[in-house]
Amino acid sequence: MCKITLTLVEPALNYDFEYIYIFFVNRYTMLLRVQFKEEQKYVKVSELTFNAFLKEVCLKFKIPESRQPDIKVYDQSDTEVDTEVFEEIVKESPGTLRIMLDNGGHGASQSSCPGTSKDTVILNFTRCDPIEEEAAAEESQPKRPCHINLEAKELIEKILTSKPGGERIIQEYGKTQSLTDATRRQMINILAAEMTEKHGTSPPKSIRVMYAQGIVALFPFLKDPYSQHGYEHYYDPESGSGYLAWRLKTIQRKTAEERGALISKSPKVGEPGIGRQPCTFDREPSDEDVEAAISVLRHSADEKTVREKMKMTFIYRQAMVNDEAKSSDVFSVFPRFLDTPGLIEQDFRFLFGEVTANKLLEKWPTTFKAKVIKESHGLVPTKELLDLMRNAESAAEVENGWDNEMSAILLLLHLLPPSAQGRKRPGKLSAYQAVDQLIRFQKVGSSVQQHLDNITMRSQPYLLAQGSTQSTIHSYYIVVDKHAIPCKATGSVGAFDELFKAHYVFGTSYSYSLSSFFTFVQTTIYNIDMGETKETCRVEGKNAALVKTKP
């Protein structure tokens, strides 16, 4: 979808346009729904050309035809768009175009592109590309015509406007361009109930796909920008997962005479623990070189020497941590992890390179932190959540609780809380309870070794924060396999960055309770194994909310 802004700078005419929505009926005809003040009209354009477009707009709203040559169009870089390139610019470079009505030499000061004029026309169009439509069709289903999204959109809109609570869902989206988790669940319940009423408790795949398509067609900002079609978090026909699929399974379970065992989940791919080729090595060192380097590492404490020998042994070490029989020996073979901060960062950069290694520190403060805080306002307000929100939004030093950076990270955990673990596992943890699996606080002066000695069972990596208070941390450690690795970072975000990277450096999987949380960080922030990692529909839904792009 593209938004085009037209501004008519003409005080004498003083047109006050509101919105124009363009829908492609087919490849050659477009219907324009035009809203002018309280009046709406339709305009049909037979071809997408500069002159045809301007002519129909002038005719419909009684702009003198003699003024059509005075209209000028500018793209986002303030470069003028003429007749020859108009169609290509609109189709190939969607964005905002500014259109001016030249005063014929009167008032030369108005010749600059009008960014703030009140006479604005906003055009939104959805283009159905036959090639993209063919690629998007499921192999198991017949090819659908290009109007399928409009058809699906009308279906979802009709259901919601006719069911109790549906209008409120549409109104909430209209105000916020998103849905809270509670509203999204209500929408899924309404649609799944309608689907099962019309098509039974096991509706065909084509029906499920149509409902998912209709949701993102009616609410385009709910699309997942990282999935192939944008609707897979509502229903993915390949894996049979998604919000709609989960709700249908609940309905099937409740209506069945005998409840069967829960369907086992497919194992995730793309997570830590799989062998990867380093991106910075031209050749693998010889066995003799590796043995000599390991011998030096057991005795040398010189940082420059340690870093050099750790680089030389990186490939050997990665093979070791990904071998279940040898992974527990990594700290005895490479003890410098325990006294030389920064080695986790070095290994991670060997795996993924500089660009990926810098992602979180670059994107969290500028892109994600504010969105996470804003999104958390839609959650059920518990005392713990309200404390985190207050601290995350505080510009001053926090008195009680974690500092504002760690509080914002923990808000993301509340947005992606632990999933139910099934009947054979312990009950579901709350997000508040899962915090201990991410970070723990220890009063400064306490013994780190005593903390390690009190660990009774093997756990996934977590942060140990030592300080006078939770908001005043002096040092961070990554605890893994009853070892404490000192973090090089002294701030919350940097320490969390090292914790995430430790999963890949030591080949360990995510904690079950933090799986959705870390998968989001992996795919959406670091962009690691996008398209390969199996994401839950909750993660895909947060992609749509936190990586919101204009449709």
C-alpha positions as CSV (number, residue, x, y, z in Angstrom):
1,M,0.0,0.0,0.0
2,C,1.3,3.5,-0.9
3,K,0.4,6.9,0.4
4,I,0.5,9.9,-1.9
5,T,0.0,13.3,-0.5
6,L,-1.2,16.1,-2.9
7,T,-1.2,19.7,-1.8
8,L,-3.0,22.3,-3.8
9,V,-1.4,25.7,-3.0
10,E,-4.1,28.1,-4.3
11,P,-5.6,30.5,-1.8
12,A,-8.3,31.6,-4.2
13,L,-9.6,28.1,-4.7
14,N,-9.1,26.9,-1.1
15,Y,-10.0,23.3,-1.7
16,D,-10.2,21.2,1.4
17,F,-9.7,17.5,0.4
18,E,-9.7,14.8,3.0
19,Y,-8.9,11.3,1.7
20,I,-8.8,9.4,-1.6
21,Y,-8.5,5.6,-1.5
22,I,-7.5,3.8,-4.7
23,F,-8.4,0.2,-5.2
24,F,-7.2,-1.7,-8.3
25,V,-10.2,-3.6,-9.8
26,N,-8.0,-5.2,-12.4
27,R,-4.8,-4.5,-14.2
28,Y,-6.4,-1.7,-16.3
29,T,-9.2,-0.2,-14.2
30,M,-9.1,1.6,-10.9
31,L,-11.9,2.7,-8.6
32,L,-11.2,5.7,-6.5
33,R,-13.2,6.3,-3.4
34,V,-13.0,10.0,-2.7
35,Q,-14.0,11.6,0.6
36,F,-14.5,15.4,0.3
37,K,-15.6,16.9,3.7
38,E,-18.7,14.9,4.5
39,E,-19.2,13.7,0.9
40,Q,-17.8,10.6,-0.8
41,K,-17.6,9.9,-4.5
42,Y,-16.1,7.2,-6.8
43,V,-13.9,8.0,-9.8
44,K,-13.0,5.4,-12.4
45,V,-9.6,5.7,-14.1
46,S,-8.9,3.4,-17.0
47,E,-5.2,3.8,-17.0
48,L,-2.5,4.8,-14.5
49,T,-1.1,7.8,-16.2
50,F,-0.2,11.3,-15.0
51,N,-2.7,13.1,-17.3
52,A,-5.6,10.6,-16.7
53,F,-5.2,10.8,-13.0
54,L,-5.1,14.6,-12.8
55,K,-8.0,14.9,-15.3
56,E,-10.4,12.7,-13.3
57,V,-9.5,14.5,-10.0
58,C,-10.1,17.9,-11.6
59,L,-13.4,16.8,-13.1
60,K,-14.8,15.2,-10.0
61,F,-14.0,18.2,-7.7
62,K,-14.6,20.9,-10.3
63,I,-11.0,22.1,-10.5
64,P,-10.8,24.3,-13.7
65,E,-9.4,22.1,-16.5
66,S,-7.3,25.1,-17.5
67,R,-5.4,24.6,-14.2
68,Q,-4.4,21.0,-14.9
69,P,-1.1,22.0,-16.6
70,D,-0.1,24.0,-13.5
71,I,-0.1,20.9,-11.2
72,K,3.4,19.7,-10.3
73,V,4.4,16.4,-8.6
74,Y,7.4,15.9,-6.3
75,D,8.7,12.7,-4.8
76,Q,10.1,12.2,-1.3
77,S,13.5,13.6,-2.3
78,D,11.8,16.8,-3.6
79,T,12.6,15.8,-7.2
80,E,9.9,16.6,-9.7
81,V,8.0,13.7,-11.3
82,D,6.8,14.3,-14.8
83,T,4.5,12.5,-17.2
84,E,7.0,9.9,-18.4
85,V,8.0,8.5,-15.0
86,F,4.8,8.9,-13.0
87,E,3.6,5.4,-13.5
88,E,7.0,3.8,-12.7
89,I,7.4,6.0,-9.6
90,V,4.0,5.0,-8.2
91,K,4.4,1.3,-8.9
92,E,8.1,0.7,-8.2
93,S,8.9,3.3,-5.5
94,P,5.9,3.6,-3.2
95,G,6.1,6.6,-0.9
96,T,4.8,10.1,-0.4
97,L,4.4,12.4,-3.5
98,R,3.7,16.1,-3.0
99,I,1.7,17.8,-5.7
100,M,1.5,21.6,-6.0
101,L,-0.8,23.7,-8.0
102,D,1.4,26.4,-9.4
103,N,0.0,30.0,-9.2
104,G,1.2,30.8,-12.6
105,G,4.0,33.0,-11.4
106,H,2.0,34.7,-8.6
107,G,3.4,34.3,-5.2
108,A,6.8,32.8,-6.0
109,S,7.4,32.1,-2.4
110,Q,5.0,29.2,-2.6
111,S,7.0,27.3,-5.1
112,S,8.7,25.1,-2.5
113,C,7.2,21.7,-1.8
114,P,4.2,22.2,0.6
115,G,4.7,20.1,3.7
116,T,2.2,21.8,5.9
117,S,-0.6,23.1,3.8
118,K,-4.1,22.3,4.9
119,D,-5.3,21.5,1.4
120,T,-4.2,17.9,1.3
121,V,-5.3,14.8,-0.6
122,I,-4.1,11.4,0.7
123,L,-4.3,8.5,-1.6
124,N,-4.0,4.9,-0.5
125,F,-3.9,2.1,-3.1
126,T,-3.5,-1.6,-3.0
127,R,-1.9,-3.1,-6.1
128,C,-2.4,-6.7,-7.0
129,D,0.6,-7.9,-9.0
130,P,-0.2,-11.1,-11.0
131,I,3.4,-12.4,-10.5
132,E,3.3,-11.8,-6.8
133,E,-0.2,-13.3,-6.6
134,E,1.0,-16.5,-8.3
135,A,4.0,-16.8,-6.0
136,A,1.7,-16.3,-3.0
137,A,-0.8,-19.0,-3.9
138,E,-0.4,-22.2,-1.9
139,E,0.7,-25.3,-3.8
140,S,-2.1,-27.3,-2.3
141,Q,-4.8,-24.9,-3.4
142,P,-6.0,-23.7,-6.8
143,K,-4.8,-20.3,-7.9
144,R,-7.0,-17.5,-6.6
145,P,-7.9,-14.4,-8.5
146,C,-6.4,-11.1,-7.6
147,H,-9.5,-9.9,-5.7
148,I,-9.1,-12.5,-3.0
149,N,-7.8,-10.0,-0.4
150,L,-10.8,-7.7,-1.0
151,E,-13.1,-10.7,-0.8
152,A,-11.5,-11.9,2.5
153,K,-11.5,-8.3,3.9
154,E,-15.2,-8.0,3.3
155,L,-15.8,-11.3,5.0
156,I,-13.9,-10.4,8.2
157,E,-15.5,-6.9,8.2
158,K,-19.0,-8.4,7.9
159,I,-18.4,-10.8,10.7
160,L,-17.0,-8.3,13.1
161,T,-19.6,-5.6,12.4
162,S,-22.4,-8.2,13.0
163,K,-21.1,-9.7,16.3
164,P,-21.1,-8.3,19.8
165,G,-17.7,-6.6,20.5
166,G,-16.7,-6.5,16.9
167,E,-17.3,-2.8,16.4
168,R,-15.1,-2.0,19.4
169,I,-12.2,-4.1,17.8
170,I,-12.5,-2.0,14.6
171,Q,-12.6,1.2,16.6
172,E,-9.5,0.3,18.6
173,Y,-7.6,-0.4,15.5
174,G,-8.7,2.8,13.9
175,K,-7.4,4.8,16.9
176,T,-4.1,3.0,17.6
177,Q,-3.4,1.1,14.3
178,S,-2.8,-2.0,16.5
179,L,-4.7,-4.3,18.9
180,T,-3.9,-5.2,22.5
181,D,-3.4,-8.8,23.3
182,A,-6.8,-8.9,25.0
183,T,-8.6,-7.4,21.9
184,R,-6.7,-9.7,19.6
185,R,-7.9,-12.7,21.6
186,Q,-11.4,-11.5,21.5
187,M,-11.2,-11.0,17.7
188,I,-9.8,-14.6,17.2
189,N,-12.6,-16.0,19.4
190,I,-15.3,-14.3,17.4
191,L,-13.8,-15.4,14.0
192,A,-13.1,-18.9,15.1
193,A,-16.6,-19.3,16.5
194,E,-18.1,-18.0,13.2
195,M,-15.7,-20.3,11.2
196,T,-16.7,-23.5,13.1
197,E,-20.4,-22.5,13.0
198,K,-20.3,-22.3,9.2
199,H,-17.7,-25.0,8.3
200,G,-17.5,-27.3,11.4
201,T,-14.7,-27.8,13.9
202,S,-12.3,-28.8,11.2
203,P,-12.7,-26.2,8.5
204,P,-10.8,-26.6,5.2
205,K,-7.4,-25.1,4.9
206,S,-8.6,-22.7,2.2
207,I,-11.1,-21.2,4.7
208,R,-8.5,-20.8,7.4
209,V,-6.2,-19.1,4.9
210,M,-9.0,-16.8,3.8
211,Y,-9.8,-15.7,7.3
212,A,-6.1,-15.0,8.0
213,Q,-5.8,-13.0,4.8
214,G,-8.9,-11.1,5.6
215,I,-7.5,-10.0,9.0
216,V,-4.4,-8.4,7.6
217,A,-6.4,-7.0,4.7
218,L,-8.8,-5.3,7.1
219,F,-6.0,-4.4,9.6
220,P,-2.9,-3.9,7.4
221,F,-0.7,-2.8,10.3
222,L,-1.1,-6.3,11.9
223,K,0.9,-7.9,9.1
224,D,4.1,-9.6,10.1
225,P,6.9,-7.9,8.0
226,Y,9.2,-10.9,8.4
227,S,6.9,-13.6,7.1
228,Q,6.3,-14.5,3.5
229,H,2.7,-13.3,3.2
230,G,2.3,-11.3,6.4
231,Y,-0.6,-13.4,7.8
232,E,1.1,-16.6,8.9
233,H,0.9,-15.7,12.6
234,Y,-2.9,-16.0,12.3
235,Y,-2.7,-19.1,10.2
236,D,0.3,-20.8,8.5
237,P,-1.0,-23.5,6.1
238,E,2.4,-25.2,6.0
239,S,2.8,-25.8,9.7
240,G,-0.9,-25.6,10.7
241,S,0.0,-23.0,13.4
242,G,-1.2,-19.5,14.2
243,Y,-3.7,-17.9,16.5
244,L,-6.7,-19.2,14.5
245,A,-5.3,-22.7,14.4
246,W,-4.7,-22.7,18.2
247,R,-8.2,-21.5,18.9
248,L,-9.6,-24.2,16.6
249,K,-7.6,-26.8,18.4
250,T,-9.1,-25.5,21.7
251,I,-12.6,-25.8,20.3
252,Q,-11.9,-29.3,19.0
253,R,-10.5,-30.4,22.3
254,K,-13.5,-29.0,24.2
255,T,-16.1,-30.6,21.9
256,A,-14.4,-34.0,21.6
257,E,-15.9,-36.8,23.7
258,E,-12.4,-37.9,24.8
259,R,-9.6,-35.5,25.1
260,G,-6.4,-36.7,23.4
261,A,-2.9,-35.8,24.2
262,L,-1.7,-32.4,23.1
263,I,-0.1,-32.4,19.7
264,S,3.6,-32.3,20.0
265,K,5.3,-29.2,18.7
266,S,7.8,-29.4,15.9
267,P,11.3,-28.8,17.1
268,K,12.7,-25.4,16.3
269,V,15.4,-24.9,13.7
270,G,17.7,-21.9,13.5
271,E,18.3,-21.6,17.2
272,P,21.7,-21.7,18.9
273,G,23.4,-25.1,19.1
274,I,23.8,-25.8,15.4
275,G,27.3,-25.8,13.7
276,R,28.0,-22.6,11.7
277,Q,30.9,-21.6,9.4
278,P,32.9,-18.7,10.8
279,C,32.7,-15.6,8.6
280,T,36.2,-14.4,9.2
281,F,38.5,-17.4,8.6
282,D,40.2,-18.2,5.3
283,R,41.8,-21.4,6.4
284,E,41.5,-23.8,9.4
285,P,44.6,-23.9,11.6
286,S,46.5,-27.2,11.8
287,D,46.0,-29.6,14.7
288,E,49.5,-28.8,15.9
289,D,48.7,-25.0,15.9
290,V,45.5,-25.6,17.9
291,E,47.3,-27.8,20.5
292,A,50.0,-25.3,21.0
293,A,47.5,-22.4,21.3
294,I,45.5,-24.4,23.9
295,S,48.6,-25.0,25.9
296,V,49.4,-21.3,25.9
297,L,45.8,-20.4,27.0
298,R,46.1,-22.6,30.1
299,H,48.9,-20.5,31.5
300,S,49.0,-17.0,29.8
301,A,47.0,-14.1,31.2
302,D,48.2,-11.5,28.7
303,E,45.0,-10.2,27.0
304,K,46.5,-9.7,23.6
305,T,48.0,-13.2,23.6
306,V,44.7,-14.7,24.9
307,R,42.7,-13.0,22.1
308,E,45.1,-14.2,19.5
309,K,45.1,-17.8,20.7
310,M,41.3,-17.8,21.2
311,K,40.9,-16.8,17.6
312,M,43.2,-19.6,16.5
313,T,41.2,-22.2,18.4
314,F,37.8,-20.8,17.5
315,I,36.8,-23.5,14.9
316,Y,38.0,-26.3,17.3
317,R,36.0,-24.7,20.2
318,Q,32.8,-24.5,18.1
319,A,33.1,-28.1,17.2
320,M,33.6,-28.9,20.9
321,V,30.6,-26.9,22.2
322,N,28.3,-28.5,19.6
323,D,29.4,-32.0,20.6
324,E,27.2,-33.1,23.5
325,A,29.9,-35.4,24.8
326,K,32.6,-32.7,24.9
327,S,30.6,-29.5,25.6
328,S,30.8,-29.8,29.4
329,D,34.6,-29.5,29.2
330,V,34.8,-26.2,27.4
331,F,35.7,-24.2,30.5
332,S,38.4,-26.6,31.6
333,V,40.0,-26.5,28.1
334,F,39.5,-22.8,27.7
335,P,39.7,-21.3,31.3
336,R,40.3,-17.8,30.0
337,F,36.5,-17.3,29.5
338,L,36.3,-17.1,33.3
339,D,38.8,-14.2,33.8
340,T,39.1,-12.3,30.5
341,P,36.0,-10.2,29.7
342,G,35.1,-9.8,26.0
343,L,35.8,-13.3,24.7
344,I,32.1,-14.1,24.2
345,E,31.9,-11.0,22.0
346,Q,34.9,-12.0,20.0
347,D,33.6,-15.5,19.3
348,F,30.2,-14.1,18.3
349,R,31.8,-11.8,15.8
350,F,33.7,-14.7,14.3
351,L,30.3,-16.4,13.8
352,F,28.2,-13.6,12.4
353,G,30.4,-10.6,11.6
354,E,30.4,-7.0,12.8
355,V,27.0,-5.9,11.4
356,T,25.0,-8.6,13.2
357,A,27.1,-8.2,16.4
358,N,26.2,-4.5,16.6
359,K,22.4,-4.9,16.0
360,L,21.0,-4.8,19.5
361,L,23.1,-1.9,20.8
362,E,22.2,0.1,17.7
363,K,18.5,-0.8,17.4
364,W,17.3,-1.2,20.9
365,P,17.6,2.4,22.1
366,T,16.5,3.9,18.7
367,T,13.8,1.5,17.5
368,F,12.6,-0.9,20.0
369,K,12.7,0.5,23.5
370,A,10.0,3.1,23.1
371,K,7.8,0.7,21.2
372,V,8.1,-1.9,23.8
373,I,7.1,0.5,26.6
374,K,4.1,1.8,24.5
375,E,3.0,-1.8,23.7
376,S,3.1,-2.8,27.4
377,H,0.4,-0.3,28.2
378,G,-2.1,-2.7,26.6
379,L,-1.2,-5.5,29.1
380,V,-3.2,-6.5,32.2
381,P,-1.8,-4.1,34.8
382,T,-0.2,-6.1,37.6
383,K,1.8,-4.5,40.4
384,E,5.0,-5.9,38.9
385,L,4.2,-4.7,35.4
386,L,3.3,-1.2,36.7
387,D,6.6,-1.0,38.6
388,L,8.5,-1.9,35.4
389,M,6.6,0.6,33.3
390,R,7.3,3.4,35.8
391,N,11.0,2.6,36.0
392,A,11.3,2.1,32.2
393,E,9.7,5.5,31.6
394,S,11.7,7.3,34.3
395,A,14.4,9.7,33.2
396,A,15.7,10.1,36.7
397,E,17.6,7.5,38.8
398,V,15.3,4.7,39.9
399,E,14.8,4.2,43.6
400,N,13.3,0.7,43.7
401,G,13.6,-2.0,41.1
402,W,15.8,-2.4,38.0
403,D,17.1,0.7,36.1
404,N,15.1,2.0,33.2
405,E,17.1,0.0,30.5
406,M,16.7,-3.4,32.2
407,S,13.1,-2.6,33.1
408,A,12.3,-2.0,29.4
409,I,14.0,-5.4,28.5
410,L,11.8,-7.1,31.2
411,L,8.7,-5.4,29.7
412,L,9.5,-7.2,26.4
413,L,9.5,-10.5,28.5
414,H,6.0,-9.5,29.7
415,L,4.9,-9.0,26.1
416,L,6.3,-12.4,25.2
417,P,5.6,-14.4,28.4
418,P,6.3,-18.2,28.9
419,S,3.9,-20.5,27.0
420,A,2.0,-23.3,28.6
421,Q,4.3,-26.3,28.9
422,G,1.8,-29.1,28.5
423,R,0.3,-31.6,30.9
424,K,3.5,-33.6,31.6
425,R,5.5,-30.5,32.5
426,P,5.3,-28.1,35.4
427,G,2.6,-25.4,35.2
428,K,3.0,-22.3,33.2
429,L,5.2,-19.6,34.7
430,S,4.1,-16.0,34.8
431,A,6.4,-13.4,33.2
432,Y,7.2,-12.1,36.6
433,Q,8.4,-15.6,37.7
434,A,10.4,-16.1,34.5
435,V,12.5,-13.0,35.3
436,D,14.7,-15.2,37.5
437,Q,15.6,-17.2,34.5
438,L,16.9,-14.1,32.8
439,I,18.5,-12.1,35.5
440,R,19.2,-12.4,39.3
441,F,20.4,-9.8,41.8
442,Q,23.2,-10.2,44.3
443,K,24.2,-7.7,46.9
444,V,27.7,-6.3,46.3
445,G,30.2,-8.0,48.6
446,S,28.4,-11.4,48.4
447,S,30.3,-14.4,47.2
448,V,29.8,-15.3,43.5
449,Q,31.2,-18.7,44.2
450,Q,28.7,-19.3,47.0
451,H,25.9,-18.4,44.5
452,L,27.3,-21.0,42.1
453,D,27.6,-23.6,44.9
454,N,23.9,-23.1,45.7
455,I,22.9,-24.1,42.1
456,T,21.3,-27.5,42.4
457,M,20.5,-28.3,38.8
458,R,21.8,-27.3,35.4
459,S,20.2,-24.3,33.9
460,Q,20.4,-22.2,30.8
461,P,22.6,-19.0,30.8
462,Y,21.3,-16.1,32.9
463,L,22.7,-12.8,34.2
464,L,23.9,-12.4,37.7
465,A,23.9,-8.6,38.6
466,Q,26.0,-7.5,41.5
467,G,25.4,-4.1,43.0
468,S,24.3,-2.0,46.0
469,T,20.7,-2.0,44.6
470,Q,19.0,-3.4,41.5
471,S,19.2,0.0,39.9
472,T,22.9,0.5,40.8
473,I,24.8,-2.5,39.4
474,H,28.6,-2.6,39.5
475,S,29.3,-5.8,37.6
476,Y,27.5,-8.5,35.6
477,Y,28.3,-12.1,35.2
478,I,26.8,-14.7,32.8
479,V,26.1,-17.9,34.8
480,V,26.3,-21.1,32.7
481,D,27.0,-24.7,33.8
482,K,27.8,-23.4,37.4
483,H,30.5,-21.1,36.0
484,A,30.4,-17.3,36.2
485,I,31.8,-15.4,33.1
486,P,32.5,-11.7,33.8
487,C,30.8,-9.4,31.3
488,K,32.8,-6.7,29.7
489,A,29.7,-4.4,29.6
490,T,28.8,-2.4,32.7
491,G,25.4,-1.3,31.5
492,S,22.1,-3.3,31.4
493,V,21.7,-3.4,27.6
494,G,25.4,-4.4,27.0
495,A,25.2,-7.2,29.6
496,F,22.0,-8.5,28.0
497,D,23.7,-8.3,24.6
498,E,26.5,-10.6,25.9
499,L,23.9,-13.0,27.5
500,F,22.2,-13.5,24.2
501,K,25.5,-14.1,22.4
502,A,26.6,-16.6,25.0
503,H,23.9,-19.0,23.7
504,Y,25.6,-19.2,20.3
505,V,29.1,-19.1,21.6
506,F,28.5,-22.1,24.0
507,G,26.0,-23.9,21.8
508,T,23.2,-23.9,24.3
509,S,19.5,-23.7,23.6
510,Y,17.1,-21.1,25.0
511,S,15.4,-21.7,28.3
512,Y,11.9,-23.2,27.6
513,S,10.2,-20.4,29.5
514,L,12.2,-17.7,27.6
515,S,12.0,-19.3,24.2
516,S,9.5,-16.8,22.6
517,F,11.4,-13.9,24.2
518,F,14.8,-15.0,22.9
519,T,13.4,-16.0,19.5
520,F,12.0,-12.5,19.0
521,V,15.4,-11.0,19.9
522,Q,17.2,-13.4,17.6
523,T,15.0,-12.9,14.5
524,T,13.6,-9.4,14.9
525,I,16.5,-7.5,16.4
526,Y,19.6,-9.5,15.4
527,N,18.0,-10.8,12.1
528,I,19.6,-14.2,12.6
529,D,18.1,-17.1,10.6
530,M,15.1,-15.2,9.6
531,G,12.7,-17.5,7.7
532,E,14.5,-20.6,9.0
533,T,13.7,-20.3,12.7
534,K,10.2,-21.6,13.7
535,E,8.4,-18.7,15.4
536,T,5.3,-18.9,17.5
537,C,2.4,-16.9,16.5
538,R,2.9,-14.7,19.5
539,V,6.4,-13.8,18.3
540,E,5.1,-13.1,14.8
541,G,2.3,-11.0,16.2
542,K,4.9,-8.9,18.1
543,N,6.9,-8.5,14.9
544,A,3.8,-6.9,13.4
545,A,3.4,-4.6,16.5
546,L,7.0,-3.6,17.1
547,V,8.3,-3.6,13.6
548,K,5.3,-1.8,12.2
549,T,5.7,-0.6,8.6
550,K,3.3,1.3,6.5
551,P,1.2,-1.1,4.4
